[in-house]
Amino acid sequence: MPAPKVASVDFAPPADASSGESELTVAFEDGGGSTFTVATYDRAEAWMAKAKSKAWWSDPVLFVASLDRDTVRAAVEAMAAEMGGYWLRYYHRRKP
């Protein structure tokens, strides 16, 4: 299967770098897309502390070093290129 071509990457709502997390909407050129959480690597620890748990699980999360647009776009492009875009398609795929 050919890798999906990314048309756009948008934070929904706009990312607040101080929060360390945001929802991300990725649109593909074929009309499909994905919506998932993007977060800095320290968020898992914060989520466990909030839940007062020694473990944490959820829907898939894309972890990045920072929530700036360039870093997130590069991570999404890497996901699109890896394994024919398998993981990008897997993250809450929206149908065309």
C-alpha positions as CSV (number, residue, x, y, z in Angstrom):
1,M,0.0,0.0,0.0
2,P,1.5,3.4,-0.9
3,A,2.2,5.8,1.9
4,P,-0.5,8.4,2.5
5,K,0.3,11.9,1.3
6,V,-0.2,14.5,4.1
7,A,-2.2,17.5,2.9
8,S,-2.3,19.3,6.3
9,V,-1.5,19.0,10.0
10,D,-3.6,21.1,12.3
11,F,-3.8,21.4,16.1
12,A,-7.4,21.3,17.3
13,P,-7.7,23.6,19.3
14,P,-4.5,25.5,18.7
15,A,-1.6,23.9,20.7
16,D,-0.6,25.4,24.0
17,A,3.0,24.5,24.4
18,S,2.9,25.0,28.1
19,S,0.2,22.2,28.4
20,G,2.4,19.7,26.6
21,E,-0.5,18.1,24.7
22,S,-3.0,18.8,22.0
23,E,-5.4,17.0,19.7
24,L,-4.0,16.8,16.1
25,T,-6.0,16.5,12.9
26,V,-4.1,15.2,9.9
27,A,-5.7,15.4,6.4
28,F,-4.5,13.2,3.6
29,E,-4.6,14.2,-0.1
30,D,-7.1,11.4,-0.8
31,G,-9.6,13.1,1.5
32,G,-9.1,10.8,4.5
33,G,-7.3,11.6,7.7
34,S,-6.6,10.9,11.3
35,T,-7.3,12.6,14.6
36,F,-5.2,11.8,17.7
37,T,-3.3,13.2,20.6
38,V,0.2,14.6,20.3
39,A,2.1,15.2,23.5
40,T,5.6,15.9,24.8
41,Y,7.3,12.9,26.3
42,D,6.8,14.1,29.9
43,R,3.0,13.9,29.7
44,A,2.7,10.2,30.4
45,E,4.2,10.8,33.9
46,A,1.8,13.6,34.5
47,W,-1.2,11.5,33.4
48,M,-0.1,8.7,35.8
49,A,0.2,11.2,38.6
50,K,-3.2,12.7,37.9
51,A,-4.7,9.2,37.9
52,K,-2.7,8.2,41.0
53,S,-1.5,5.1,39.2
54,K,1.8,3.4,38.5
55,A,0.6,2.6,35.0
56,W,-1.1,4.5,32.2
57,W,-2.7,3.5,28.9
58,S,-4.9,5.2,26.4
59,D,-5.6,5.5,22.7
60,P,-2.4,6.0,20.7
61,V,-0.4,9.1,21.3
62,L,2.3,10.7,19.1
63,F,5.1,11.8,21.4
64,V,7.3,14.6,20.3
65,A,10.1,16.7,21.8
66,S,8.1,19.9,21.5
67,L,4.7,21.0,20.3
68,D,6.0,23.4,17.7
69,R,4.5,23.1,14.2
70,D,7.7,22.1,12.5
71,T,8.5,19.3,14.9
72,V,5.0,17.9,14.8
73,R,4.8,18.1,11.0
74,A,8.2,16.2,10.7
75,A,6.9,13.5,13.1
76,V,3.7,13.1,11.0
77,E,5.7,12.9,7.8
78,A,7.9,10.2,9.4
79,M,4.8,8.3,10.4
80,A,3.4,8.6,6.8
81,A,6.7,7.3,5.3
82,E,7.2,4.4,7.8
83,M,5.7,1.0,6.8
84,G,3.6,2.6,4.1
85,G,2.0,4.9,6.6
86,Y,0.6,2.0,8.7
87,W,0.8,3.8,12.1
88,L,-0.6,7.1,10.7
89,R,-3.6,5.2,9.2
90,Y,-4.0,3.3,12.4
91,Y,-4.4,6.4,14.6
92,H,-8.1,7.0,14.5
93,R,-8.5,6.9,10.7
94,R,-11.2,9.0,9.2
95,K,-12.7,7.7,6.0
96,P,-12.6,9.7,2.8
